[in-house]
Amino acid sequence: MEKKNPFKAAINELIGAQDDVSPVSTLGTAPDSNLAEELIEPEQLSAAGTDENENTVPFRSAGPSALITEDVVIDGSISAERDMLFAGTIRGNVRCEGKLTVQGRIEGDVTAGEVSMISAKVRGKTICQGQLIMDEHSIVVGDIESDEAVLSGKVNGDIHTNGNIDIRATALVVGDLEFGTVSVEHGAAITGKMTTKSADNPSQAFSELI
């Protein structure tokens, strides 16, 4: 009788896809480390179905972060309760309760507490409750909503921030910007309308002259 791997069985049971999904590699936790990471080894993970609620793979770890390696390809949405480093490719939405570091490709909407993009490719809407940072090698095609943003890469979409948006010299933005405050470095390229959020009606400032 073939001996079952309890780790593989637990992961397959967690994603609820023992019959429809190829077995997922063993979940490894780094010994003697403060950073216990949830690791999916290079395998192709496919979640059947189109309904978002039925097609979401939850990643829960005892440690503070989950790691998805660059060779992993996911068809379907995923969610994490803590921080996540995503370096793979996904055709689906990504939700992260903590900080999401993207070093791969996402074709779907992103929702996270904080977002850091490093050579990332994202096609979809990004909603960030805190600060969003993207480096000069990252590309986003879709709208961005965040509390604050630091942009050094390319964005094709509208950007809305409650606080400050910092647009660096290497940035290229094609879309409208709405923000609390803004700083733009020399060399940045912006095509679109820029609007400052204000409690006051700007037209009132000229009421005495009209």
N, C-alpha and C positions, 0 to 999 in steps of 0.2 A: 504494500500500500504506500502510495506517495505521501511523504510527510509534508503537511501544509506549513507554509511560512506564516506565523501569527501576525507579523508586521504587515505583510501584503494583504492578508485577509482583513485586518483592521482598517487599512486605508481604503480598500475596495468597498467595505461596508460603509465607511464614512461618506464616500461620494455617491453611495447608493446605486452603483452601476456594476455589480459583479457579473452580470450576464451580458451587458452591452458594451463594456469598455475593456480594452486590453489591460492586463494587470499593471498596476503602478509599482514602481521600484520601491524598495524598502525605505521607510522614513528614518533618516539618521539624525541623531542629536550629538553635537560636538561635546566630547567629554571634557570635564574640568574647565568649563568655559562659562563666563557670565552671559554669553550670547548663545542661547540655545536656539538653533535655527531649524526650521522645517524645510526639508530638502526633497525635491522631486528630481530624481536622476534623469538624464537625457532619455526620454521616452515620449511617444506621441500619445497625448491624452485627448480623447474625443468624447464629448458629452452629447448624446442624441437629444433631438427635440428642438423646438423653436421657442417655447414659452420660457420667459426669463426666469420665473419662479421655479420651474421644473428643471431648468438648465443651468443652475448655479452650483458650482463646486465649492463647499466651504473648507477653508484651511484654518484649523485651530491648533495652536501649539502652546506648550507649557512655557516657552520662552517668549521673548519680546518681538520676534520677527519670523517671517516666512520667506524662503528663497525659492525662486523658480528660475532654473538655469536657462542658458541661451539656446540650448538644443530642444527645449520643450515647446511643442505646438499644441495649443488648446482651441478646440471648437466649442464655444459655450462660455457663459459668464462665470466669474469667480468672485469670491469675497473673502476678506481676512479681518479678524477681530483686532489684530495688532499691526505692527509695522510690516511692510512687505517690500522686498527687492525683486522686481520683475525684469528679467533679462531675456525672456523668451518671446514667442509670438502668440497672439490671441485674437481670435475672431469672435468677439463678444465683449460684454461690459465688465469693468473692473471696479470693485468697491472695496475700500480699505478704511477701517476705522482709525488707524494711526497714520504714520508717514509712509507714503508710497514713493519708492525710488524706481524710476522707469529707465531701463537701459536697453529695452527691446522695442518691439512693434505691437501697437494696440489698434485694432480696428473695431472701435466701439466706444461707448461713453465711459468716462472715468469720474469717480467720486471718491474723495479722500480727505482726511484731516489736513495733511500737508502733502505737497507734491514736489519732487525733485526729478528733473529730466536731464539725463546724461546721454547724449547721442541717441535720443529717443525719437520714434516716429509714431505719432498719434493721429488717427483719423476719427474724430468724434468730439462730442462736447466734454469739456473738463470742468468739474465743479470742485473747488478746493475751499474748505472752511477756514484754513489758515493761509500760510504763505506758499506761493508757487514760484519755483526757481527753475529756469531752463537754460542750459548752456548753449554756446554758439553752434553746436552741431545738431541740435534738436529741431524737429519740424512738427508743427501742429496744424492740422487742417480741421478747423472747427472752433466754436465759440469757447471762451474761457471766462469763468466766474470764480473770483477768489477774494480773500480779504486784502491781501497784498500780493504783488508780483514783481519778480526781477526777470527781465527778458533779455536774453542774448542771442536767441535763435530766430527762426522764421515762424510766423503765425499768419495763417490765412483764415480770418474769422474775427468776430467782434470780441472785445475784451471789456469786462466789467469788474472793477475792484472797489471795495468800500474804502480802503485806505490808499496808500501810496503805490504807484506803479513806476518802476525804475526800468527805463529802456536803454540798454547799453549800446555802444557804438556799432557792434556787429549785428544788431537786430534788424529784421525786416518784418514789418507789420502791414498787412493788407486787410483793413477792416476798421470799424468805428471803435473808439475808446471812450469809456466812461469811468471816472476815477474820483477819488477824494483829493489826492495831490499827485503830481507827476514830475519826474525828472528825466530828461532826455539828453544823452550824451551826443557830442558832435560825431556825425557819421551815421547815425541811425536813420533808417528809411521808413517813413510812415505814409501810407496812402489811406486816408479815411478821415472822418470827423472826430474831433477831440472835444469832450464835454466834461466839465467839472461838476461833481455832485455838490449841490448847495441847498441849504434849507431856505434861503432867500430866493426870490424871483429876480434874476439878473436885470430884467427890464426895469425894475423899480429904481435902479441906480440912475436912470436917465429920465425919470418921470418929471423932474423939475425942469428939464430942458425941452420937453415935448409939449 
